[in-house]
Every structure is written in structure tokens, then in C-alpha cells.
């Protein structure tokens, strides 16, 4: 670790003030303690990795396992390192918790549903959902872009992909809403929502076995890899994590992205001019820059050392948890020119917002499609779009892994389109 004896005390982490703007604290860590052991709000101790080069190494390091069984702590502590309720609901065998060869097998079974070519076929439905949501509030002249738009859009989109019937999708919206409150709801509410979702998915899988359709759950049931089918637990866990990982990240990408555009009017004006000219290049590079600048995933999901290793000059003991701080790595001045500046035309932009290595985000093509469609349509259909109220009054959701606003109140003028 870098000698920080003259750097002053380490900044406070995981406070409400930190949640509002964690970047100064991450800059301090990058400079003075790039691989830093700290106690998390749950009481679990973990290493935080903040420099880009170290982060990229850690994300691809095979000795850092995704399997919580490698955590050296007690079973009680192990229960604090994943999604609340997933252990009791028997939803642990998903891509975020397993290593090769099981990871390789399961990822191959679902990867066909998320290729850019396959996702492109889904583009008209994403545009339809986007317009329907905007239609519901456009005449009001105001909206909460999180509650009214960024939250329901990916929920309904991933439900359509999975094959959840339209009449059941509002139930999924309710369960998902509880899951992203991160402690803001009733005690035990997240675990109860996970259990309800697990029970529903088990029932849906049985129904799809009898009457398969042209959807992802039906595809999971039919899928085989060298003759090896998914078990029912694997299918349920896969559907669960595709929903969980596929909606909250996109909620935050749209919300954080629009907030960044509203706070950077020059960049927003460039994007609006580009879209008005019928161009798509700046929209594509812009979404990647919004991912880098203030992305939806602040820390990569948990990793556990399977043996002693050295990372960033620090010795990591076997069984220690490691959390890669994507938000810090993606603002590392050793990798990005003027990293604290939003530049929608940035092309040298190998950000880590979707991860790196074998756990690179499977749903990246879908997230790109949803974010590009959402931001372009909002800017086109809501003229004079502006924040309603003081930015200092906005609150960020608690939680360790994700970064997203609770609300994003906006006002706008007479709609068009």
C-alpha cells in the first residue's frame, strides 16, 4: 500500500454525504490507499480496489472466486455478501455466484438471447414501451423520471424477454421496487419479495414446460449444452438474476445519465443537435461516457480470494472478500484524460462499467439499447426539460453495489412528437 502518513486521515465511507458524491473519497483512496481494507456497513470487512489497472487485473483474476463458499467468515457473515434472501430461496446458482466450469456452461446457454443481433430485434418493443411511458405523463408538464420512467421501462422489457405474461408484470414491478429500496422499506421486505419472485418463477417454469413460447424462459427450458439441461433450480436462478441484474442497472443508467445531462447543459445541447441532425454516433459514445462518468454499478459484485495473492502491492489472504470499485477506476487520471469531465464524444473509453473478463455483463447490448432509446426519446419529446427543484435536495439510494437516485423530478414545456 502507498505510504499515506502525510495524507491525513482516510475519508469517511458509506455515509449519506459519501453517497451523494463519493468521487472525492475515491480520489483520496486511489492516491493514498489504492487497495484498502475497510469495514462495510454490514460489519463485513473487505478490500476496496480503486485504481484502474488494479481493478482490471482483479476483475479477470481467476484466484478471485465469485462463489461465496470461499468467504473465510462465519455463515452469518456469508449471508451478508449477496442479494438478500437469495440463499433461503435457493437462488444461489446464478452467474454472479459461480465459477468455471459451471459458469461457462450456464453462460453459454443464455448468451444467444443477448447478442447484439438478437437484441436489435427487440428494439421496436423497447421504443414502444418508452413511448407508452412518456405518453402517460407528457401532458402533465412534470414527472419523476425514476418512478414514472426509468424504473418501469427495464422491468417491462426484461419481463417481455423472459416471457412473463403482461397480466403478471405489475407484480414483478412491485417485487422489484421492494428489492431496490436497499433498506428503505419494511424490515425483511427484500427477502419476502425474493421469495415471492422465486415461487412465481417456479410456477412459470412449470407452465412453460407444458406450453413453451418464443421467450427466454422457454429457451432456458429447451436449452442443452452437450446434452446437459439446466436443472429447475438453475433455470429459476438464471431467470431471477437476469431480472435482478437487468433492471436495476438500467434504472440507474437512465437516471444517472439524464441527471448528468441536465447538470452539463453544453454536452446535452451537443447531443440534442446531433439527434436533430439524424446522427447516432454521439448518442452511442455518449451512453458509454455516461457509464464511465457516473455509472449504475458503483462496486462490482463480491469476489473471494481462493488463495493468498498480491494485488496493488497488498497481500490478500485466502478467504478475504475483494470489492472492485468501478466508480473509482473509471475516474482514474492514470487511464482517462480529464476523468472528472463529461465528454460525450470521448472515444478512448475502455471503461469498466460492464465489468471485464469472463463475468463481463451479459446484458450489455440490451442495456445500451434501452439507454440509447430512453435518452434520445426523452430529449426529443420533452422540450425545455429541466430539473424541478434544487439538486442538493436529491437523495441517492443506499446500498453497497449500485448507485442510483431515489427520485429525479423534472419539468418540461409543450411536448412534440
Secondary structure, 3 states (H helix, E strand, C coil): CCCCCCCCCCCCCCCHHHHHCCHHHHHHHHHHCCEEEEECCCCCEEEEECCHHHHHHHHCCCCEECCHHHCCCCHHHHCCCCCCCCCCCCCCCCCCCCCCCHHHHHHHHHHHHHCHHHHHCCHHHHHHHHHHHHHCCHHHCEEECHHHHHHHHHHHHHHHHHCCCHHHHHHHHHHHHHHCCCCCCCCCHHHHHHHHHHHHHHHHHHHHHHCCCCCHHHHHHHCEECCEECCHHHHHHHHHHHHHHHHHHHHHHHHHHHHHHHHCHHHHHHHHHHHHCCCCHHHHHHHHHHHHHHCCECCCCCEEECCCEEECCEEECCCCEEEECHHHHCCCCCCCCCCCCCCCCCCCCCCCCCCCHHHCCCCHHHHHHHHHHHHHHHHHHCCCCEECCCHHHCCECCCCCECCECCCEEECCCCCC
